[in-house]
Amino acid sequence: MQNNRLLSLDVLRGITVAGMILVNAGYGDTYAPLKHSEWNGMTPCDLVFPFFLFIMGVSTYLSLSKFDFRLSGRVVRKILRRTALIFLIGLAINWLGSMVWDDGAFSHLRIMAVLQRIALCYGIVSFLVLLINHRYVVPVAMALLLGYAVILLAGNGYAQDDTNIAAIIDKAILGENHLYRYSPIDPEGLLGTLPAIAHTLLGFFCGRLIKEKHETADKVLALLLTGTVLVVGGYLLQYGLPLNKAVWSPSFVLMTCGLAALLLGLLMFIIDIRGKKGWTVPFLIFGVNPLFLYVLSELMAIFLSLGGIHEGVYAVIRSVVGDPYLASLGFALSRLIVCAAIGYILYRRHIFIKI
């Protein structure tokens, strides 16, 4: 039962990481579902990062349960080491990208990004759940979302300009030169980390649910019920606080956590109850080495930009595929396939690179 449950989680993680790579790898014209929403609203592309944070919350429960959630020197070192490693890798990717697309100067290096948010959520949530009674995990998450909702409403949090409280805080703390350049709002900024922490806590809560339920059918039912409640809550909340990935709105947290819980429940039903496992290998390839393959994809994007390699590869695909949207999808799939090939070698050799 333990292994089957972990298989379901690895498959969901693999689906998510493959999606993260795919949506970041397009070139030129891109199909609408593979693009982030411009502001309010949500596309399929907007689901991949929040799904990863939800899965990380589930995995955090499973990981820390091995230590009985006791705060020890060994656990503290493990959390701090992993938090620092993920954050520094993200910072290094930002710097390498600036070396290729800019002058590489630290004076305007972007500090935050996807990996940095993952690192902060992992570190803060890990210490939090070691210090509080787990009965308070959901109330703490809800309190964070409520407080964040007040901040958004009082601080012009849905403005797509410099008057947004998120932009003001990021500029005051990080400095304007160290923020995302293509929007007034840094999509992985500091203020938005608060609801992302709540997001990860909800994943942790679902990890507790599936760990404590003894029967697989009970695990599935618990996930489906929780997912339904969260989706309905997110749907209703969007009328006052619209879905918005850039500010990681409370409705966005509830909706995406709910959808992730529903999908995990569905996967557990298909894999554990129905025993349908033959199709899982392509996703397990990404699921067992998730951050390594994501980082590999980001590094590929940076180095393939040297010498116009990106343009050359796209030109070859475009010469064969007439539709520019289909050509862009082919270009993204080519990068995904390269990552999958490397991941398959690691998977077959039982090499799991922990990041």
Disulfide bonds with the S-S distance in Angstrom:
none
